[in-house]
Amino acid sequence: MSHKNVYRDILTPVNFISRSASVFDDKTAVIYGERRYSYTEFYKRVNRLASALKKIGIGKGDKIAFICPNIPPMLEAHYAVPMIGAALVSINIRLSSGEIAYIIDHSDAKAVFVDNEFANVVTPVLDKLPDVKTFVNICDISDEKPLNGMEYEEFLSTGSDVPVIPDIDDEYQLITINYTSGTTGRPKGVMYHHRGAYLNALGELLEFGMNSRSVYLWTLPMFHCNGWCFTWAVTAIGATHVCLRKVVPEEIYLTVEKEGITHLCAAPTILIGMSSYAATNNIRLQKPLEIMTAGAPPAPTVIQNMESLGANITQVYGLTEVYGPHSVCQWQAKWDNLPIEEKAGIKAKQGIPYIVAMHMDVVNSDTMEPVPRNGEAIGEIVMRGNNVMLGYYKDTEATEAAFKGGWFHSGDLAVMHSDNYAQIMDRQKDIIISGGENISTVEVENVIYRHPDVMEVAVVSVPDEKWGEVPKAFVVPKPGTNPTTEDIINFCKDNLARFKAPKIVEFGDLPKTATGKIQKFKLRDKEWAGRKRKVN
């Protein structure tokens, strides 16, 4: 029997909301403070936004920018914008005016939706945005309309809640553009397609064990890789979204208890804040809480601290270019009875590819040959598959470089263990070569995290006349403690090869991105100012 003429539906996460609205019509879909939207109401709001956009001339191929925290309008945009064939550009709310202007202009956005709290970052650069036809004010914290345009609810009222037929005719049609943090040069626009977003959303459900009874707390920014595709995943399974404007430990714990949160995602730095707050305030989780973490290799100590409170940590690994997570440290029953320290060490690995991803390896970057599976040979993590970006928007040269040899190059250095679980050792630019010896900053950080007085740490290279470069540790002490440089260095020498111990220690705050990732490049650039460092 020939299957050539059998109709095959296009894979798009936009369809998740119409299905859940028909199946879970009166179930709570979205919670924000005292606000509650059922799936029927959620779907109606999405349709109003979609039709209102169409009324102002927005359609297939257009770009719509949102500068908005984790509140309902940001969630609604993830359905309404791609529903009409347009692409959503979710912008990091912590960027400067110049960076935001660049992204809006570079993405060719025709309409920009701005939350009140961040309007003061947009108003100084309005003259640099001549191609934006429409501004909409999201008045969440006040009724003031700082930009020349409608208020969000007013804009929705111009639309209709009659279901909009999705204008999507190709699975590889552009669904979103996510701009990288731009740690070197201008940020790059990472292009996602509908097929990848659909599959990665389902992958999250498979790897995180979610179902229709799950209650998901938005501690991860929706602007970051579209919330690792959980913006679509939670809806797909008919679970409940709980929006959270301010991500601080006190609010997290209050909301977890009040709303019966079952799942959340967070960078390791958020987990550090949560465990520190819990220790200070004698908090223990009353019900099981599943936490997915990524963004930086978590120290085993961080995992151990959170699990001692009653959480279960799943570590995943990925980048913006692969829709967020691409691999997971898949837990196996044979490890159940290991000591807690060994369990935490295993959970700190980056693991194996998602079921929907399949393809990831650690290779010699020059030859593209896989490194030996011995947990020692270092190579670069490379990926390919449905959840790899289309490329960088309007940047052919960078796209070709990223896909050299037919795989996406992560820039992360790792080893592959005999069980085929990968483990990151460092970023290529972070590894320290001291007197010819390679020093993994992640390995040194993991040891320092075990020091009882350390809350956070970052290790970078600094210039040295004798060795070329040596490790320096930047340490944030736990409240009420006062560790010394000698304490940290001696602790490292007792637990590491002596040459890997930092030669210098500095105490103070660490620079971070809006997603909580420590910006090691800022620390390193400061140390190397006026000096030329050989790039590894």
Beta strands, then each sheet from edge to edge (+ up, - down):
strand 1: 28-32
strand 2: 35-38
strand 3: 63-67
strand 4: 87-90
strand 5: 109-115
strand 6: 134-138
strand 7: 150-151
strand 8: 174-179
strand 9: 189-193
strand 10: 215-217
strand 11: 240-242
strand 12: 263-266
strand 13: 289-293
strand 14: 311-319
strand 15: 324-328
strand 16: 352-353
strand 17: 359-363
strand 18: 379-384
strand 19: 391-392
strand 20: 408-416
strand 21: 422-427
strand 22: 432-434
strand 23: 437-439
strand 24: 454-464
strand 25: 468-477
strand 26: 504-507
sheet 1: 2+ 1- 11- 10- 12- 13- 14- 15+ 16-
sheet 2: 7+ 6+ 5+ 3+ 4+ 8+ 9- 19+
sheet 3: 17+ 18- 20+ 21-
sheet 4: 22+ 23-
sheet 5: 24+ 25- 26-
end
